[in-house]
Amino acid sequence: MFWLAVWQAAALLVSNKLLLPDPADAFFALTALAGTSKFYMDIGWTAARCLVAMAVSFAAGIPAAALSFRYDEVRNILSLPVGFFKAVPVMAIIIYVILLAESDWVAVTVCFFMCFPIVYTNILEGLDAMPSAYPEVGKICRLSRGEIVKYIYGPGLLPQIKAAISLTAGLSWKAVVAAEVLSIPKYSLGYEMINAKYYLETADLFAYIFVIVVLSMAFEKLINLGMRRIEWKGYEGSRLHAHGVKNLPQQPAATGIEVSHLTKAFEGKRVLDDVNMTFEAGKVTALMGSSGQGKTTLARIIAGLEAAESGRVFIEDEGKMAIGKTEAFAGKISFLFQEDRLLPWLNIYDNIAIGGGNAERIRDLAGQLEIETELWKLPGELSGGQRHRAALARTFAAGGALVILDEPFRGLDGSLKDRIIDRLWKRETEGRTVILITHSREDAERLADKIREL
């Protein structure tokens, strides 16, 4: 009301309706326009150009960001055009695109050039910031590329996607209308604005400005409202089993592992130095050593998550030794990481299910680990100990021939640890090759058939 009063006072002061109509004139002009079908055609075409440009920006920006994340060459090539379009004035782009495209497509093209860098930059930053721990979970759980995108990268990039949609929603109207003013397509709000200016219909011009501002704000707010509804929240049931994520076969034949002359260094510091070690098929071998001695690094090399600088891992395969890379062992490993590595957007049931197993198996493991009442919660709603038990359930559910357990009882009190060992240890390790990484001599002597020192 204050600014309407200011507008009215300014109109009276100017006292020239061609230069500044008063609010009543603009309102009557808007009422007259709203009674024509072309008015709604103009709105529809302008809105459609915004939506098409945004859709194309995401259709191109997401794959481009994925390629740049994977290949440095692509990132280097795209850095110049992305930086150029982020810096160049929109009017310069409009003037040039008018020379190349038909008037109906100028606004879409210009809006794409303005929105694509936003989408590309946000998604690439999200990929760069995503912890490598999550894709490693997908690799260990033998998810396909499509499943990794659907259950790891897609949900993990949700904050960046929402930010990109919000930013492009506000920018698209400005870019599209500015391009329409200069390219004058038949149906558009920008074309009607320039017509009103040519014919000195200033009240109509103000009416169109009002409509554009209101629609732009409404467009942005509706999209932001929709984005707020898309968030990580707990749910009942399973998204994975409902969409056909495979249940893995249980307990393939145990396989022996031999490590020969393995060497690995990080930033010039040698962690593994000519390591030679065997892990007997079907036995539990405790791997011990002080912190920083390379126990976890050795396990990661065996699992195919880390590359050794020299040496080999020999993997028993039907009485023979498969020489070379540990990809030969893909599909046969269950790995409990030191961190729980639960996916924060999946409930506990699905975090277990992503490893494998059917509903009966998952519920049984949850019961034995005393987290059966937490299955429909997100990991963020659980305590650290509960999350660790959920990760242990996922490892056992995966049913690998080789089970690597990195500090499996970390953070558990003595009585709970004893209950879990009594219920599950023999059942879940029998007939499998198990590497138990632990600092506890007591646990090693209690649970392992053999003890190896690093």
Residue, then its C-alpha position, 0 to 999 in steps of 0.5 A: m500500500f505504501w508503494l502504491a501511494v508513492w506511485q500515485a503521488a509520482a503520477l500526479l507529480v509527473s501529470n503525464k499518462l504517456l510517461l507515468p500512468d497512475p495505478a488505476d490506469a494500469f489496473f484497468a489496462l490489466t483487466a482489459l488484457a485479461g479478457t482476451s485469449k491472446f493474453y493467456m497465449d502470451i503467458g503460456w508461450t513465455a512460461a513454456r520457453c522458460l520450462v523448455a530451456m530449464a529442462v534442456s539445461f539440466a539434460a545437458g548440464i548433468p551429463a556434462a558435469a558427470l563427464s567432467f568429474r570422470y575425465d579431467e580433459v573434459r573438465n579442462i575443455l568445458s572450463l572456458p565456455v562455462g566461464f565465458f557464459k557466466a561472465v558475458p552480458v545476457m544482451a550480448i548473447i541475445i544480439y548474436v543468437i538473433l542472427l542464428a535462430e528463428s524468433d520463436w527459439v531465440a529466447v530458449t537458446v539464450c536462456f539455455f546459455m544462461c542456465f547451463p553454467i549454473v546447472y553444470t557448476n552446481i552438479l560438478e561441485g556436488l560430485d567433487a564434494m561427495p565422499s568416495a565412501y558412498p560409491e565404494v559401498g556400491k562397488i562392494c555391494r555389486l550394484s550396477r552402474g544404473e543402481i549406483v546412479k539411482y541409489i547413490y549419486g542421484p540422492g547424494l546430489l539432491p541438495q545441488i540439484k535443488a539449488a540449481i533448479s532454484l537459481t535457474a527458476g529465477l534467472s529463466w524469466k529474466a533471460v526469456v523476457a529480455a530475449e523476447v523483447l529483442s527477437i519479438p516472437k508472435y506469442s510472448l510477453g516480451y513482444e507485447m511489452i515492446n508493442a505497448k512501447y511502440y504505440l505509447e500504450t504506457a498503461d498496457l506496458f505497466a500492466y505487462i511489467f506487473v504480470i511478468v514480475v508476479l509470474s516470475m515470483a510465483f514461478e520461482k516460489l512454486i518451484n522452491l515449494g516443490m523442492r522443499r517437499i523433496e528431501w531425505k525423510g524416513y519411510e516404511g517399506s523398501r525402495l530397493h526390493a520394490h524396484g527389483v534390486k537383486n538378491l545376491p546368492q548366499q555364501p559362495a565357496a570359500t576362497g583362499i588369498e595369498v599376498s605376495h611382495l605387496t608395497k604401498a605408499f601414501e605421500g611418500k610414506r610407505v605403509l606396506d613394505d614387501v608384505n607376504m601373507t596368506f589367508e586360508a580358505g574357510k578360516v578366520t584370520a585375525l590381522m593385528g598391528s599398531s595403528g598406521q601399520g597398513k591393516t586397512t590398506l591391505a584389506r582395501i587392496i585385497a577388496g579391489l578398492e586400492a591399487a598396490e604400487s607393486g606386488r600381487v594378490f593371488i586368489e584361489d579359484e577352483g583349485k588354481m590361483a588367479i594372478g593379478k588384479t583383485e577384480a577377479f574376486a568381484g562379487k565375492i567380497s563382504f566388507l565392513f568398513q571402519e566407518d558405518r558408511l550407511l547411505p543417509w537417504l535410505n532407511i536402515y532396512d534398505n541400507i541392509a538390503i543394498g548388500g543383499g538378502n531377502a526380507e526374512r534374512i534382513r529382519d533376522l539379522a536386525g533382530q539378532l543385532e537388536i535393531e529390529t525396531e529401527l528398520w524404518k528410520l534414517p541413519g541420522e536418527l540412530s546412535g553411533g552404535q546402532r549405525h555400526r550394527a546396521a553396517l554389520a548386518r549389511t556385511f553379513a547379508a551380502g554373503g560373500a566368500l571373503v568377509i573383511l571385518d575392520e574393527p567389527f565390535r568398535g563402540l559396543d559395550g561388553s555385554l552387547k558384544d558378547r550377545i552378538i558374538d554368541r548369536l552370529w559369529k559362528r553362523e555368519t563366518e562358518g565356511r567363509t574366509v574371514i579377515l578380522i582386523t582388530h586391535s584386541r588381542e582378546d578378540a583375536e584369540r577368541l574368534a580367529d583360527k590364526i593370527r597374523e601380525l603386520 
